[in-house]
Amino acid sequence: MAEQIYLAIDLGAESGRVMAGLFDGQRVKLEELHRFPNGPVHLAETMRWDLVRLWSEIQAGLAKAATRFGSQIVSVGVDTWGVDFVLLSKTGEMLGQAYHYRDQRTRGTMEQTFQRVPRSEIFSQTGLQFMEINSLYQMVAMNQTNGPLIQLADRFLMIPDFFHWLLSGSRVVEFTNATTSQMFHPVERNWSFDLLRKLNLPTQMFGDVVEPGTKLGTLRDEVSRRTGLPRLNVVAPATHDTAAAVVAVPTENTGKANWAYISSGTWSLMGLELPHAVLSQRALELNVTNEGGIDGTYRLLKNIMGLWLVQECRRSFERNGTPYDYGLLAQVARDAKPFRAFVDPDDRAFMAPQEMPEAIREWCRKTNQEVPDTEGGIVRCALESLALKYRTVLGWLEELSGERVEVIHIVGGGTQNELLNQFTANATGRPVITGPIEATALGNILVQARTAGAVGSLSEIRSVVRASSTMKRYEPQNVAAWNEAYERFSSILKK
């Protein structure tokens, strides 16, 4: 087949990119057209996203795509993080600046919500892990502090849906991101209207939910004119970045539960791909989540704080006069003494501390452990703790699925942290296969290609991923020492 070009707008918590996928029917070659920074904007003691600037950057990237590829481009689609959202009025006005999920306004909101609707009922209606960043608690907090604004809302859009609206005028929400909101019913596969009404949240703003791969329309005339692009198809990929990344897991065992994935980046999302949500009492007790995937699948997973700890340590070291790139940071961690102290990466203390190294040291003090006193020791503590938390979560996933996981696939930017990859194999006692790095962009692009009829089943998509990617295998090492470390780690977390 003639080479086709698909555009992926891939927005993460730290940066965004406009990527081109050049697909010849067998392999995808990725080309980064435009990269730009992202992050929270502090606005009158709140944390927000600067979506207007991001839209400007997206258009700049699309203009570069038009210059580079022109009429070869078939379609464009957006993926982003989950939980955050935009409210639109009937006239298409943004109602306020979109909040960042780390904003403090949701503190305590989860517990207040449980007083009105029991935790077990919320889980049965959503299947989602309880995290104060979830859209549900953001909505409850907004209803308390800015109720009149919510009453003006005509449409609730997740962040990728908002950019699809800017691209095409579409006003729907894509399934995989809707399921991150804790407002979507995993059995009825629609918004949890009963839950929303019990919390006195207006329901008229929640519109149609569409499957990954849905054609949303074509580029708006004015976007076409400004960027120089033709009236491309706008396609909703799996718009949640983790869902897109899981599409691009290079497993040969699609349809089986004997492999796990970790989408590794600022967050680590570790889970299984299953045909249905797991809503058992034990799933509720373990606080796991069920998020939507492609072809009606569900991703039974756990959100783990991830490389956020290391990223924030690096920023802190730089602020204090000791700059590190990630390669050097991995080296000093590798050289540090092993197994000195552990932390729970998911403790609230690490959500948004002013200084991450001090937060880690303080956690060690409170749990009567040796306190790491060097940059390498602090980062090693974070990485070892993360790998040991993966082992804990792996045990939960196997318990809930009744299947033994034989191999762990790590995809995303975190695959470049070879020290963590090896620690993960060591801690879990399972082989780890890493790659592709650009799993999210690949998943986005290949869903678009399937919509265009250029590739067929999910198994075929993953075959293209294997042909297009470089992968590396890590075998478990030093397992006895890691088993002993896991016993210590578990006992510390139980205190």
N, C-alpha and C positions, 0 to 999 in steps of 0.2 A: 504494500500500500504506500501511497505518497505520504511523506512526513506531515503530521498534523501537529499544531501548536495549541496547547491549552494553558491558560493563565491561572495561577493560584495566588490569591492574596492571603498571606499567612501572617496573622498577627499574634505575637506572644507578649508576655508580660514585660519583657525587656526590649524587644525590637519587633519590627515588622518588615516584611519583604514582599515584593512582587516577583514571582518566579514564573519562568516559562518552562513547560514540559514539552520536549520535542519527542514525539512518539512515532516510531516507524512500524508499529504492529507487533514488534518483538521486545523492544527495549525503550525505556524512557531516559532521555538525557535532560538533566536539569540545568537551567541557566538563570542565575540571579540577575535580575534587571535593575532592581532598586531596593536598597536597604535603608531603614531609618530607625531612629531610637523610639522607644516607648517607655512609659513609666507613669507613676502617679504624679498629679499636680496638686500641691497643697493650696487650698483655696478657702480662706476664712475658717481655719481650723477643721477643714474637712479634706478628704482625699478623693480626687476625681480623675477621670480619664479625659484627655484632651482629644475628643473624637473629631472635632473640626480640623485640627492639625493633621490627624491621621488621615482624614479624607483628602486633604490637600496632598499629602505624600502619596496616597494611593493613586490619585489622578496623575501625579508626576510619573509614577511607575508605569501606568497604563500608556502614557504618551511615549515613553521609551519603548514599550512593547510595540506600539503602532509603527514607530520609526524602524524598529528592528525586524518585525515580521509581517506587518500589514495584513493582507487578506488571507494569509496562512492560518490565522488564529480562528479557532472554532468556537471557544466559549471561555468564560471566566467564572470563578467561584471563590467564595470567602470562607476561611475558617479562623476561629479565635478561641480564646479561653472560654470557660463557661460562667455561669451564675449571674454575671452583670447584665444590665439591660438599659433600654431607653424607653421612655413613654412619649407617645406622639398625641397631639390634639387632633381633632377632626380636620383641621386645616393644614395638618402636616408640620406643626411647630414642635420642636423639641421642648418638652416640659422639664426644664432644669438641666444642669450638667450631670452626665452619668457618673454615678459614684464608683469608686474603686472598692473592690471586695474587702480590702484591708481597712477601710474606714471604720472608725471606732463606734459609729452610731448603733451597731448591732450588738454591742456588748450587753449581755443580760437578756436580750430579746428572746433567745431560745427558751430560757426557763420561764419567762412570762407567757410564752405561747403554750407551753405544756400545761399551764394552769387552766387554759381554755379548751385545749384539745389534747388528750393524752398522747404521750410519745408513741405508744403502740399503735394508736389509730393513725397518726401521721405516717408512720412507717408502712402500715397496711395500704394506705392510699397513695404512697409515693415510692416506697422501696429505696429511699435514699439515705445515705450516711448523714448523721446529724453534725452539721458544721455551721457555726454562726454566720459564715459568709454566704450561705445559700440564699437564693433569690427570695424564698419565702420569708426569711427573717429580715431581709432588706426591705421587703414590701411592708411587713408588720411595723418595722421601725419608721418607715416613711409615713405610714398611715397615722402613727402617733404624733409625729412631729410636723408633718406637712400634708395632712389629710385633704385640704382643699385642692392641692395640686393633683393628687391621685383621682379625685372626682372629675377632673377635666380630661383625664386620659381616655383616648379613643382606641389606642392600640399599644399593646405591650410587645416589644421586640427585643430579642436577645441581641448582643452586639453584632454577630455576623448578619443577622436578619436586618439590622439597621443599615449596614453597608449594602446589603442586597437591595434594600429599598432605595438607597441613594443611587445605585446603579440602574435599577429597572423599574422602580415604583411598586415592587412587590410588597405586600403587607402580611406575609405569612411567617410562621416560625417553623424552623426545621427540627425534625424529631430528635436527633441526638443531643442538640443543645437544650431543647425543651426539657429533656429528662434530667438535666443538671439542676433544675430550678427548685426541686422539692415541691412542685405544684402540678406535677403530671402523674396521672394514674397509670401504672405499668400493666395492669390487666385490661382496663377499659381503653387504654391508649388514647386518652384525651385529657384535657385539663381536669384537675381534681376540684370540680366546681363545688362539691359539698364541703370540702375542707376550706376553700376560699370563703364561702358564705359563713361558715362557723367562726371565721376570724374577721368577719365584717370587712372583707376586702372586695371591692367592686369586681364583677366578673365580665362586664361587657367589653373590656379591653383585650380579652384573650381570644384571639382569632384562630384560624385554621392552622393545623399542624401538618406538615408535608414530609414525605420520606426523602432520604438522601438520594440524589440523582434527579430530583424534580426540576424541570425547566420552569424558571420563574418569569421569563419574558426576555426581552432584548434590551440592550443599552438604551437609556433615555437619549433622546435627540441631542440634548445639550451636553451630555457626557461624551457622546460620539463626536460632537463638534469640537469640544475643548481638547480631547485627547488625540483626535485624528484616527480613532478606531472605527471600523464599520459597525453596523448595528448587530453586535455579537449576541449570541445566546448567553443569558445569565443562568447558571445552573447551581442549585444548592448541592454542594458535596455533603459529606458528613461534616457539618459545620463546627462541631466541637473538635478542637485540635487533637484530643486523645482518641476520639472515634476515628478521625482520619488517619492517625498514626497506626491504630490497630488494623485498619484496612490493609496497611502496608507491612504488617508483620509477615516475614517470608517463610511461614510455616508450610509444610507439606501435609499437615494434619487438620485442614479446615473441616469443621463439623465434629471434632473430637475435643475432649476436655483434658487431654494429657499434656498440654503445654500451657505455660503461663507467659504473660507479657509484663514488661515494665516500660511504660513510656516515661523516659527519664529526662528531666529538665529541672526547672525551678520547683515544680512538683514532681513527685514520683507516683505514677498511677499504676498499681499492680493488680492484675486480675486475670480472669478467664473469660472466654467467649462462649456463651451458652444460648440455647434456643429460647429461654424464658427467664423472667426475673425470679430470684429466690427470696421469698417473703416470710420465711420461717421465723419462729421465735428466736432460734439460735442466731440467725442473721441479724435480727434486731439487737440481740445481746452483744454481738461482736461489732456492731455499728459499721457494717459494710454497706456498700452502695450498689444499686442496679442502674446503670446508665445505658441508654439506647445505643445500638450499633447498626451496622448496615444489614440489609435484608431481614429486618425485624428481630435481629439478635439482641441480646442484652449482655452488657459487660459487667459481670460480677467483680467488683474491685474495691480496693481501699485507696483513698487519697492519703498519701504520705508526704510530709513536708518537703522532702527531696533536697536538691542541691541548693535550695534557698539558703540553707545554713552556711554553706561554703561561699556562696555569692556574697552574702552579707558580711562574712568574715573578711573576704578580700576587700570589700569596700571600706570596712573599718580599718584594716591594716593600711590602706592607701591614705585614708584621712589622717592617720597618725604617723605618716611619713615613711611607711615601708610598702612600696608598691610591689605587687606580684602579678605576673601573668598566671594563667591556670596551670601551665606546664610546670613552672617553678613551684607553685603551691603544692602540686601533686608530689614533686620531688622531696620537699621538706617534710611532707606528711609521711612519705614512704620511709624516710630516714628516721622518723620519730619512733620512740619506744612503743611497742604494741600493747593494747589491752590495759592501759593505765586507768581509764575511766570511760563511762558510757552515759549518754543522755537519751531521753525519749524524744526523738525528733518532732513528734506531734504535740508536745507539751505547749500550752498556750504561751509560755514564756518566750517561745521562739517565733511567734506569729509576726510580730513587728517591733522587736526591741530596738532601742536607740543604738546599742553596741552589741552585736551578736557574740563576739569573743567573751565579753564580760557576762552575758546571759548564760553562756555555756559553762564558764567557770563557776558562776553562782549556783547553777543547778548541781554541779559536782559537789560544791561545799554543802548544800542542803541535804544531799544524799550520802554525806560522809565518805566521799571518794577522794582519791588523790586528784589535786587540781592541776590541770595541764598549764604549764608556765611558758611555753614557746608557741610561736605561730604554727609550726609543724605539729606540735602536740595537740593543739586545739582542733586543727583541721582533721588530723587522724582520728580524734575522738568523734568528730561529726561523721566521718565516712564509715568507721567501724560500726557506729550506732545505727547508721542508715542500713548497712548490710544486714545487721542483726535484726532490725525491724522487718526487713524483707522476709527473713526466715519465719518470724512470728506470723506475718500475714500469709505466707505460703501455707503454713499449717492450717490456718483458718479456711483458706480457699479449698484445700483438699478435704477438710472435714465437711464443708457445705456441699461440695460437688460429689463426694464419694469416690473421687478419682485421684490416683497418684500422678503428680506432675513429673514428667521425665526430663523436661528441658525448659529453660527460661530464656525467652527472647527479650533483649533490651533494645529499644529503638529510641531515636531522638538524639538531641544534642548531648545528653549525658553519656552516650556511647563513647564519646571521646575521653572520658575519665577512666582510663584503663585500670587505675588502682581500685576504684570502686567496682568495676566489672569483676576483677579478680576476687576482691573481698566478697562480692555477692555469690560467686561460685563456691568460695570457701565456706561461707556462713551457711548456705542452704544445702551444701553437699550435692548440688545438681550442676550439670554443665550449663554454661551460659553462652548464648550466641548473640553477638551484637551486630547491629546494622539493620536497616539503613539509618544513617544520621538524619537524612531529610525525609523521615517517614511521613510526617504530616503533609508536606507538600506533595509527595508521591501519592499518598492516599487521596488527597483532594483531586489531583490531576487525573488519576485513573478512574475515579467515580465519574468525572466529567467525560472521560473517554468511553466509558460504558454507556452513558446516556446517549452519546453520539453513535453508538453501535460499533465502536472500534475494538471493543473487548467484551467478553461475555460474563461468565460467572465469577464469584469471589475467588474461587480456586484459580481461575485463569488470571485474575488481577495479581494474585500472589506469585504466580509463575513469572509474570512480567517483572515483579519486584525482585525476585531472585536473580533474574537475568540482568537486571539493571544495577545491582548493588554489590558492594564489597562487604563481606561479613567476616567476623573473627570469632573463634571458639575459645572459651576458657574452661579448663577442667579444674575441679576442686583440688585444693592443696592444703596441707597442714590441718586436716579436718579435726583431729583430736583437740588441738589447741582452740580451734574455733567452737567446738562443742562445749568445752569448758567455759569459754568466754560467754557463750549463749546462756549457760546456767546463771552466771553472774548477772548478765544483762536482764534476764527474766526476773531474778530476785530483786533487783534494784527497781524495776518498773512496778513491782507489786507493793513496794513500800508506801 
